[in-house]
Amino acid sequence: MKKLINAIDDVVKEQLEGMAIAHPDMLKVYFEPKYVVRADAPVQGKVALISGGGSGHEPMHGGFVGKGMLDAACPGEVFTSPTPGQMYEAAKAVDGGAGVLFLVKNYTGDVLNFESAAEMAYADGIKVQSILIDDDAAVKDSLYTAGRRGVGTTVLVEKIVGAAAEAGYSLEQCADLARKVNQNGRSLGMALTSCTVPAAGKPTFELGDDEFEIGIGIHSDLEAVGEGEGEAGGSRAPIQTADEITEMMALAIIDDGAYSRTVREWDNEAGDWVDVQLTDPPLQAGDQIIAFVNSMGGTPVSELYAIYRKLAQICENKGLTIVRNLIGPYITSLEMQGCSITLLKADEEILKFWDAPVVTPGLRWGA
């Protein structure tokens, strides 16, 4: 293992310290427990957005804390969910009286811990809502995951809903918009190599020199599931050209049908969790979309542009119009070589808040 680290136990702490030193105008970092908040938190009268998850995916989530995006992020250890205590303390730190919206990627640890934090915040008198992000088109009826995983659409939800909260949307309006963005976004990822978690000191899984894997989440692949270290991937195949891989990924997303499932959301009036039935609509010719091509950490941006080139051709042939794009390393998996594609059907509301100013370490424009 070759990494720019000191002691393994200090990896996350020292990286957070560096972030705090680099961006004091945007954020503050707390360490007992660990959470990141925007520098001017709490913002009175504004809905506060909180997300979080295991470290190793930077700039998600801490790099998206700031004006026009997240109010707080809760970093766990590398590839490990943050604790309910982190989420609860973050909620107290950023609540400006208009309520707190938790944006939760659909991984079992994240879901359970954010549920506990929501109940703790509600008991403290904080108005709270929780929206699940589950956009991974690779997962249909997996034995290894509790429904579709939360992947690339997470960044788009945080940006769009963050701008809406900045513009004065209520907690209910922010939750409705987050739900809409999630339902209209679909993603798929692929890997050329594994990554190495510092605490493990070895690659999480092995891929042959002539293989790639399609259908990964943001951690690992199917081989690691038996050891509890990773998550179910899709399938392995002999390595192909960039155009062939892009076509395989793009068509899997575009041709994905309607997706129905039941999710749990917090009901402030009832003071309890309720089941909500959702059906995600498929993409159709004539749709306007935001296209997001993401590096898993080890793939250079130059290769992402080759992917985007082919993706744009495929979308045009399918009658989809790309009206905005995002290209770069925004949800990484340490040093994994690979990429993901996210396509989001966009309406006027979504585009308005996508274009709105954002000032964070990992994403900024318009300000």
N, C-alpha and C positions, 0 to 999 in steps of 0.2 A: 504494500500500500504506500503510495506516494501522494501526500496531501500537505497543503500549507496550513498545518495546525500545530498547536503546542501539546498540552495534555488533552487526551480524549475527553475527559470529564468536563473540560472547560470550553469545548468547541462552541456550543450555542451561546454561552455567556460572553465569550470574547467577541464573537461576531456581532452580538447585540450591542456591546460596548462600542465597537467600531462604528456601527450604524448611528448610535446616539452622538458620537463625536463628529461624524461627517454631516449630519443633518439636523442640528439643533433648532433651525428655523422652521422645520416641518414636524418634528416629532420628539417625544420624550419616551425613555425606556425605564421601566421598573423591573426589579429583579427578585423581589420576595413577595408574591410570586412574579414570574416573568410575564410582562405584557407591554405592548407598545401603544401609545396614544398620540393623537395629533397634538401639536405644541400648544394650541389654544383651547384644548379640552378642559371642561365641558363647554360646548357652545349652547347657550341658553335658547330654548325654544326650537331647537333643531333636532329631528330624529337622529339618533346615533346608530351607526352601522358597525357591527363587530363581526369579524370572521377569525379563523384560526385553523391550525392543524400542525402536523409534524414539521419540524425544520427540515431543510434540505431541498426545498422547492422555491427558493428565493429567485426573484423578488416577491412572489406570493408568500405570505400575506403582508408581512411587515413593511415591505417596500411599497405597498399601496395605501399606507396610512398618510393622510393629509387632506387638504382642502379639495373637495369634489370627489372623494372616494371613501375610504374607511376612516372611522373615528378611532378604532382600536383593532389590534391584532393580537392573538394569543399564540405564541410559538411553543410547541412541545419540543422534546428532544428530537433528534434526527429520526424521521419517519415514525414518530410516536405522538399520539394525540395529546393535546394539552389537557390539563385537569379542570374539573368544574370550578375549583378555587380560582384559577387564573381567569376564567371567563367571567365569574361573578365579580371579582375585583375590578376587572376591566369595565364591566357594565356600570358599576358604581362610579368609576372614575370619569366616564364620558356621558352619563345621563344628564341631559340638560332640561329635563322636564317634559319632553315631548315623546319619550319612549325610546326603547332600544330594539333594533332589529338584528337578530342573529342570522347570518348567512352560513349555512352548514353544508359542507361537502358530504355526500352519502358514503361515509365509511363508518363502520359500527362504533368504533371508539369515539370518533367525533360526535356522532349522533347522540350516543348515550350521555356523554359528558356535557354537551350543550343543553340537552334536556334537563339535566340536573341543575345546571346554571340558570336556566330560564325559571325553573321553579323557585330557586333561591332568590333571584332578582324580584320575582313577583311577590314573594313573601315579604320583601323589603319595601314594597310599595312602588316598584318600578314597573311601568307599563311595558310589556315585552311581546315580541312576535318572533317566530322562527320559521325560516323558509329553507327547504332542502334543495340542494343542487344535485341533480342526477341526470346528466346529459350524455353519458358514455354509450354510444351506439354499438359498441362491441359486445355489450352484455345484454342478453335477453332473458334467459332463464338459467342463470348460473347457480351451481351448487356452492360456490365459494364467496359470493357477494350477496348482500341484502338488496337486490335490485341494481339498477344502473348506478355506476360510480359518478361522483362529481369530479369533473375534469375541466376542460378549457373554458366552458361557458362561465365558470366561476369568476374569472377576470372580467368578463363582459358584464356580468350582473353587478359586480362591485363598482365598476366605473359608471354604469348607467344609473343604478339606484343611488349611488353616492351623489351624483349630480342632482338627482331629483330631491334628495334630502336637503341638499344645499339650497335648492330653489324654494323650499318650504313645504314639500309634500308632507302629509300626515303619516303616522305610523301605518295606518291601514292602506293608504295610497302607495307607500313604499313597498309594503308586503305584496300588494296586488301586482305592482310593476316587476318586482323580483320574480314572482311566480310566472308572470307572462314571459319574461326574458328566458327563464329556465326552460319553460315549455316549448319555446321556439328555437332553442339552441341544441345542436347535436355535435358530438366530437368523436374522433377516433385517433388513437395513438399507435406508434410503431417504434421498435427499438432495433438498433444494430449491435449494441453492446449492453452489458449490465453496468451498474454503478457499484461503488463500494461504500458501505456505511462505515464510518470511522470505528464504531464500537465493535463491528464484526471483523474488520481488517482483511476481508476477502470479498470478491465479487458475489453479489446476491444470487446470481444464476449464471449459467454458461451458455453462450451461443457460439456455434462453430463459425469459422472464418467465412463460410459460404452460406450462412443462414441469416435471416432476420425474423423478427416476430411482430405480427400485427395484432392489434387488440389489447395492448397494454394499458394499464391505468397510469398513475403518476408515481408508482413505486417500483414494482418488479414484474414478475410473470408467474406462470402457473407452477413452475418447478419449486418455487419457494413456499407455496401454500402449505405443503405438508409440514414445514418447519415453523409455520406461523410467522414468517418473516416477510411475506409478500402478498400477492393477490393474483387472482386468476387472470391469465392473459388470454389471447385468442388462439392463434395457430402459428406454427413456424413453417417457413418455406425457403427454398433456395433464393439467394440474393438476386434481385432484379434491378433494372435501371430505375432512375429517379422518376421518369415518366410512368413506368409501369406501376411502381409503388404508389405514386400519387393517384393514379386512376383507380387502383384497388381501394384506397382509402376514401376518395371523394365519392365514388359510386355507392359505397357502403353507407355513407351518410345521406346522400341525396335520395337513394332508393329505400331508405329505412321507412317503414310504414308508421301508422299511428301507434302510439305507445301509451297504454293505460295502466294505472296502478293506484294504490291507496297510500297516502302519506299522512303523517301525524303533524298537526300544527297546533300551536298554543292558542287558546281562546281566553282573552282577558276577562270577558264578562262571566264566563263559566268558571274561570280559575282552574282550568284543566285542559288536557289534551283532547283533541277531537280528530276523527278520521275524515280526510278530504279525498274524494275521488277525482283524479285528474286524467286527462287524455291529451297527449302531445300531438299536434297536427303534423302531418308530413310536409316536406318542402314540395312546392309545385311550380311548374313553369309560370313565369310572370312575377315571381316573388323577387323583392329586393333583399339583399343579404349583406351582412358584415362578415368578411372572411378573415379568420385568424389562423396564421401559420406559426406554430410555436416550436422552439428548440427545447429538447429535454435537458440541455445543459452542455453537451459535448459536440453538438452539431453547429457549425459556423453559419452565420447569417447568410453568407453567399450561397450556401446550399439551400437555405430556406427560400431564397428568391427563385431558384430553379424549380422548387416544388410549387411556389405560387404561380409561376408562369404556366405550368401545366394545369393547375387548379382553375385558373381563370379561363383557359380554353374549354375545360370540361363544363364549367358552370354556364358559359355562353352557349355551348351546344345543348345544354339541358334547359335553356330558357330562363336561367337565373341571372340576375344583374347584380354584380358586386358594386355596392355604392360606397363602402368604406372598407379599409383593411387594417390589420395589425400584424406585423411580422417581426419576430425576434424572440429572445429567451425570457418569457414571462412566467411560465410554470415549469420549473426545471426538476430534474430528478438527480441531483448532484452532478456527476460528470457523464451521465448516460448519453451515448450517441443515439439520436433518434429524433422524432418530431411528432407533433399532433396537428390535426386540422380541426377547426371549429367553424361551423356555418350557422349564422343566426339570422332568421327571418326578421326584417326590420320594418317597423312602421314609423310614422312621423314622430310619435312620442319617443320611441327608442332612439331615433337618429338625433332628435333635439338634445337629448341628454348625453348621447355619445359625443357629440360635438362640443358640449359645454366644457369650460375650463377645468383643468385638473392640475394639482401641484403636489406630487408625491415623489419620493426618491426613484421609484421604478417606472412612473408614467407621468408625463406632464405635457400639456399643450394649452394654448389659448389664453394663458395668463401672463 
